[in-house]
């Protein structure tokens, strides 16, 4: 999974301010427990800044991944103990959505900016 430069990525499908909007996820980011999020579209460019409760986080990597490629390590970066817990949470947020291993998602990895 090589990190691509912005110019080789397709256009964003949404804005960075919509990347993380659920309060429990915001709390995980602020606590340092969540350093990545997956969306069905691309919401940010590498180097772009996301602000959550007056704290700034820089997008470090943006790449595609299939749901079937997710590991427990990926789930940890999402703020969950393991892949099964992450999967249950996603399916609870999207009632009726099946977990399709071939489904492609965009991974956005980020880190807090320090002064």
C-alpha positions in Angstrom: 0.0 0.0 0.0 2.2 2.8 -1.2 1.1 6.4 -0.4 0.3 8.3 -3.5 0.9 11.9 -4.2 -2.1 14.2 -4.4 -1.8 14.7 -8.1 -2.3 10.9 -8.7 -5.4 10.8 -6.6 -8.8 11.3 -8.0 -10.8 14.4 -7.1 -12.2 14.6 -3.6 -15.8 13.5 -3.2 -16.5 15.5 0.0 -14.8 18.2 2.1 -12.4 17.5 5.0 -14.9 19.0 7.5 -17.1 16.0 6.9 -14.4 13.5 7.5 -15.1 12.8 11.2 -18.4 14.1 12.5 -19.7 11.5 15.0 -18.9 12.7 18.5 -17.7 9.4 19.8 -15.1 9.3 16.9 -14.1 12.9 17.6 -13.5 11.9 21.3 -11.3 9.0 20.1 -9.2 11.3 18.0 -8.8 13.8 20.8 -7.8 11.0 23.2 -5.2 9.8 20.7 -7.0 6.5 20.2 -8.1 7.1 16.5 -5.5 8.0 13.9 -7.3 6.8 10.8 -10.8 6.8 9.3 -12.3 5.0 6.3 -14.9 6.6 4.0 -16.6 5.5 0.8 -15.1 8.6 -0.9 -12.0 10.7 -0.7 -12.5 13.6 1.8 -9.0 15.0 2.1 -5.7 15.6 0.4 -2.4 14.7 1.9 -1.2 17.6 4.0 -4.6 19.1 4.4 -5.6 20.1 8.0 -8.6 18.9 9.9 -9.7 20.9 13.0 -11.6 19.2 15.8 -12.5 21.2 18.9 -9.8 23.7 18.2 -7.0 21.1 17.7 -5.4 20.6 14.3 -4.6 17.2 12.7 -2.7 16.8 9.4 -3.6 14.2 6.8 -0.5 12.0 6.4 -1.7 9.4 4.0 -4.7 8.8 1.7 -5.1 5.5 -0.1 -7.7 2.9 -1.2 -8.2 -0.4 0.6 -10.8 -3.2 0.4 -12.8 -4.2 3.4 -11.3 -7.6 3.1 -7.8 -6.2 3.5 -8.6 -4.7 6.9 -6.6 -6.1 9.8 -6.8 -5.9 13.6 -4.0 -3.3 13.4 -6.2 -1.2 11.0 -9.1 -1.5 13.5 -6.8 -0.3 16.3 -5.9 2.9 14.3 -9.7 3.4 13.9 -10.0 3.3 17.7 -11.4 -0.2 18.1 -9.9 -3.2 20.0 -10.1 -5.5 17.0 -11.5 -5.9 13.5 -14.7 -7.7 14.7 -15.5 -4.7 17.0 -14.9 -2.3 14.1 -17.0 -4.3 11.7 -19.9 -4.5 14.2 -19.7 -0.7 14.7 -19.8 0.1 11.0 -22.7 -2.3 10.4 -24.6 -0.7 13.3 -24.1 2.8 11.8 -25.3 1.6 8.4 -28.4 -0.6 9.0 -28.9 -3.1 6.2 -25.5 -2.6 4.7 -23.7 -5.9 4.1 -20.0 -6.3 4.8 -18.6 -6.9 1.3 -14.9 -7.8 1.4 -14.4 -6.5 -2.2 -15.9 -3.1 -1.4 -13.3 -0.4 -1.8 -12.9 2.4 0.8 -10.6 5.4 1.2 -8.3 5.4 4.2 -7.4 8.8 5.7 -4.5 8.6 8.2 -3.7 11.6 10.3 -1.7 12.9 13.2 -2.0 15.8 15.6 0.0 18.9 14.8 2.1 20.1 17.6 3.3 23.7 18.1 
